[in-house]
């Protein structure tokens, strides 16, 4: 901890491309190899240079100084192409006002109501499965989290065909942003088919969400959902609320980022449980005692301790937001290092969550790391699945609540078994997701006998 801070350069850069091929073919192995080269390690993405932050202390300094380490520059220009200028992508100059206006939608008093929506959809989805059914897990979890997102945002669900189109377009946009970020100009212009798909998906998604906002603004009904909160938000400093464009940008952010992130966290959680039957048995014992086969509710959360720890350990091992880029807005220092204005810095939760000096046996799935009184309880600096500081995800409590309720209900009713001969690899886009995760749903005996 007291050693001198060092900076280095990642090996293996190619002419013109830099480290682009490594970031496309195996970015996670590439990232986790970087700490051996220094606390700050220079990489190259085509003509762009970036510094990867390899210690929790330096990463926290970046996260907490959001005025200096801002969301500006070419990476965020491309993110704004898809998401607009919402909370997740806007620069510091526009963030404080937006956060203040949006915050009431995430007031603790709203969570019991949100949890009711979550419980309803989780129960419906888990009751729709058949014993022995083969599930394509990521789309299944996406359908669940999207239904929850739609109702908590819009009250009325979108028509099934429209919802499926929204899911498909969201997936196209998220994967497209990552490719467009790591493939440098002018090579990105060669991705003609991908670029066309991205553009079409963005237009369709904007049309659907804009139509919902226009309809709600026209009829003016307060339905107690997130959209109603955004429509009635007032800005005391300027005496005006959010414009329709600003509301659209927030809804895009909440829907695309929120539903994708939680769905993939749940997919990783059931994958990890399937490979660790001892933890799975302990979780079954907990949910049997707390739920008795019923769907988990908001008031059950304090008793679902292991389910909560499984969610935290899943977020450690496979954080959906696996990179958190920033840009130095001015000349500054980071630790002992001079950072010129315009420098791109990349903090990676995936990298930081697998540092062996912070997480003994970092590749081992161990929910007990998070148990009260554990000898090596992780520090907050070393655990940033939702970022940190003023730019910490506003929906972190929403996501943790949803994931814990869903995992507990699923475990109370089902075991998901991995199919043989599957090699599951993390596939990075904007969100880290498991590729082609197919599992067999086995109805747990106790619940099955009650049907």
N, C-alpha and C positions, 0 to 999 in steps of 0.2 A: 504493500500500500504506500510505503514511503519512498519507493524507488523512483528514479528520475523518469519523467515522461518522455517517450520517444516517438518520433514520426518516421514512417518508412514508405516504401512504394511496393505495390503488389507486383510480383513477377508475372511473366507470361503475356504481356501486352503485345498485340499484333499491330503491324503498320496499318494506319487508317482506322482499323476497327477497335484498337485498344483491347479492353476486356469484354467486349460485347458478346463474343461467342460463349465465354464462361458464364455470363449473366443469362444467356438464353438456354444453355444446355444443362448446367447444374449450378444455379446461383447459390443454393444453400451451402453446398460444400465449399464453394468459392468464398463465401462470406465467413464461414467458421474457420477458414484457414488464415484469415487476415491478422488476428491478434498476435501471431508469432512474428509479424513484421513491424509491430509498433502499436502505440496507443491510438495514433491517428495514421491511417494508411491511405495513400493516394492510389486511386484507380482511374481508368480512362474509359469513357463511353464514346467511341468515335473521337471527335475533336474536343468533347467536353471532359474536363477533369473534375473529380469529386474526391472528398476525403471521407473515409468510413471511420466512424467513431467506435473504438473498440474497448472502452472501459465505461462502467456505469456512472462514474463520477463526471467524466466529460460529457456523456450523454445527458445527464441531468442538468448540467450547466447549459447545454443547448436547449433543452426542453423548457427550462425556467426563464430563459432570457428571450422571450418570443418577439420582443421589439427588435433585437439585434439579429437573432437567427429566425428569419421570417419565411413565410410561404410565398416566395416570389421567384421569378426566373423561369427558364424553359420547361422544367418539369411540371411546375404548377400551371403554366400556360396551357399545357396539354390536358392536365386534369380539369381545368376550367372549361375546356372544349366540351367535356362530357357532363360535368356536374354543375356547371355554372359557378357562381361566386358565393356559395353557401359556407356554412361554418367550417367545413372540413378543408376548404381550399382557398378561402379569401385571405388576403394579406392582413397584417396586423392593423393597418389603418382603418379597416372596416370590421374587424372582428369584435371589438368590445361592444359596439352598438348592437350587432346581431346577437351576440351571446345574451345580452341583457334582455332583448325582446323575446328570444326563444326560451329562456330559462324557465318561465312559468309552466311551459308544457312538461317539464321534467321535475316539477315540485314534488316532494315526497308524498303529499296528500293525494296525488293522482295515481300512485302506484297500485293501491288496492283495486282501483277500477281497471287499470291496464292488465293487472294480473287475472282478473275475471275473464277478460277477453282471451288471454293466453291459455288459461285452464280450459276454456270451452273448445278452442281449436285444437289444443294438444289432445284432449279426450277424443274429439271427432276423428282426428287422423289416426291415433293409435287403435281406435276401435274399428277402423276401416280395414286394417290388415287382416290377412288370413294366415292360419297356422301353416307353416311350410312355405309361405310366399317368399320369392326372391325379390328383394328390394334393391333398387338403384339408390343408394343411401343419400348422396348429395342432392339430387333432384327432389327426393322425398322430403328432406329437411328444408330445402328451399321452398317447397310448396307450403309447408307448415309456417315458416317464419314470414313468408310473404303474405299469407292470409292474416296473420297477426298484425303485420305492419299496415296492411290495407285497412283493417277495421279500427286499429288504434289511431290511424291518421284520418280516415275518411268516414268512419262509422259504417256506411254500407259497403259491402264487398263488391268488387268489380265482377262482372260476368266472368265465368270460368275461362272462356276463350280469350277474353281480354287480359285476364290475369296471367295466363300461360304465355301470351305474347309479350307481356311486360317482363316476365321472368327471362325469357329467351333474349330479349333485347338488353336487359341488364347484364346478362352473362357476356354478351358480345361486347358491350361497352367496357366492362372491367378487364377482360382479356386484351382488348384493343389498346387500352391506356398503357398497360405494361409493355406491350410490343412497341408501341409508338415512343415510349420513354427510352428503351434500351437500344433500339435500332436508330443509329444516328442519321441526320440529314447528310446527303440527299438520298441515302439508301431507303429511307422510309417511304419515299415516293414510289418505289418499285413494288410496294405491297398493295397493288391496285385492288385486288379482290377484297383483302382485309379492310382497306380504307373505305371501300364502297359499303361493305357490310356495317362498318362502324357508323358511317354517316347515316345510313338508312335507319339503323337501330336508334340513333340519337333523335332523329326527326320523329319517329313513331312514338318514342317514350315521352317526348316533349308534348306531342299532340294529346296523348291520353291524360297526362297530369294537368296540363293547362286547361283542358276541358273540364276536369273536376273542379279546379279552382274557380274558373269562370262561373260554373253553375252554382257553386256555393256562394260566391260573392253576389250573384244575381238574386238568389232566394233569401240570403241573409240569415239563415237559421243557425243558431248555436247548438250544436249537437254534442258538446262536451268532449270532443275529440281534439287531437293535436292540430288539425287544420283550423278548427274554430279558434283555438288559442292563438295561432299565428295571425288569423284574420282580424282578431280583436286586440292584438298587442299594440300598446301605445308607447311612444318614445317621449318621455318627459322632457328630455333635453332639447328636442326639436319639434315636439308636439305633432309628430306624425308617426304612423306605424310602418309596417313592412309593405312595400309595393307588391303587386302581383308577381313581378319578375323575381323579387327577393324571396317571396313565399315559394315560388316554383323551385328556386335553387335549394331552399331548405328541404322541401319535400323530396326532391331528387336525392339529396345527400342522405336523408333519413332512410328512404326506401331502399336505394341501391346498396349503400354501404352497410346499413343496419341489418337488412334481411340476409344479405350474402355473408356477412361476418358471423352472425349467430348460427346460421345454417351450417357453415363449414366447421365452426367450433363443435357443434353437436355431432357432426359426422366423424370428426377426429376422436371425440369422446367415446362413441360406441365402438370405434375401431380399436382404441386402446383397451377398453374393457374386455373386448373379445379376446385379446391377446394376454390378458392378466386375470385368469379365472378366480384367483384368490381375492383380488379387489372386487371383482364382480359379485362374488358370494357375500362379501361384507356389505356391499351396496344393497343387495337383495334383502339381507336381514334388516337393514335400516328402513328401507321403504316398506317392507312388510309390517314392521312395528309401527311406523308413523302413518302410513296411508291405508293399509289393509286392502289393497287392490283398487282404491279410489284414485281419481286424478289429483295431483298435488295442487294445493291452493296457497294463496299468499300467506295465510296464517301458519302454514306448515313449514315455511322456510327456516325458522330458527332451529327446528328439529332435524332438518335435512343436512346435517353437518358434513357427512362424507360426500354426499352428492355435490355440495358446494366446493369441497376440496378437489373432487375429480374435475370439476369445471376449471378451477384455478390451475391445476397441474396440466390440463389440456392446453390452456392458454399459454402456459409457460413453454410447453414443448412445440406447439404449433400455433403461434399467435397469428390470427387472420391478417392483421396489419403488420406484415413482417419487415417492412422498411418504412422509415419516417424521415423523409428528406427535408432539409431546410437550406436557406441561402443566407449568407452573411450580408446584411444590409449596409454595413459599414466596416471599415477596418477595425479589427478587434483582436482580443486574445482568447484562446481556449486552453485552459490550463497554462502550460508554459509556452504555447505555440502562438505565433503571430498568424492571424487569419485575414487575408486581404478581402476587401469588399467584393462581392460577387462569387465567393467560393461556395460551391455546393457541398453541404455536409450530409452524410447519411447515417442516421442512427438505426440500428436493426435490432428490434426486440428478439428476433430469432437468434442472432449472434449473442446478445447479452444474456439471454435466458439459458444459454448452454456453456457459459464460462465455468470451467471446473473448479475455480477457486471460490465461486459464489454458490454453485450448485454441485455438491459432491455427486459423482456418477450422473452427469447431466443428461445422458441418453436413457436413463432408467425412469420409467413411469412410477412415481412414488407420491400419491396424494397425501401421505402423512407428512410430507415436507411442510404442509400448511397447517398442521395440527397445533393448537395452543400448547406452548411449553416445549415444542420441538427444539433440539439443541442447535440446529442450523436453520432456524426460521429465516427465509429470505428477506433481505432488506428491500425497502420500497425503491431504492435507487436501481436495484438489479431486476426489477419486475415492472415493465412498462407496456403491457399489451394494449392499453388505451392511451398511450403517450403520457404526458405529465404536464404540470403547470397550467397556465391559462388555456392552452390548446388541448388539454385532456378531453377525450371524447365526452360530449355532453350526455350521451346515451349509455354510459358504462353501467349504471345501476339497472337500467332497463334490460340491457343485454344479459347481465349476470342473473337477474330475476328470471328472464325467459329461459335461459339455458338450464338453470337449476330445476325449474318446474318441469320442463320438457324431459330432461334426463331422468328425474325421479319417477315421473309417470310412466315413461317407457320401461324403466327397470322394474316397476311394480307389475307390469303386464307381460313383458316380452324379454327374451334373450335374442340378441342378434349374433348369428354365427358367421364367421368369415367363410366364404367358399374356398375350396382347395385350389392350389396353384395360382393364387393371386399374388402379385407383387405390387404392393401399394406404395406409390411414391408421391411425395408432396409436389404439387404443380403450382408454381408461382404465377399469379397474375397480379392485380392489385391486392387480391386476397389469396392467402395460402390455402389450397384445397387439395384433398386426396383425389387422385385420378382413378376413375373406374372402380369405385368401391361398391361391390355388390355383396349383400349379406342375406342369409336366410332368417326369417322371423320365426322363432319358436315360442309358442304361447306357454307362459309359465303355468304349471299345473294348478296351483291354487286358484288363480283367476279364471283359468279355463273351466274348472269344475263348477264355477258359480254362474256360468252363462246358461 
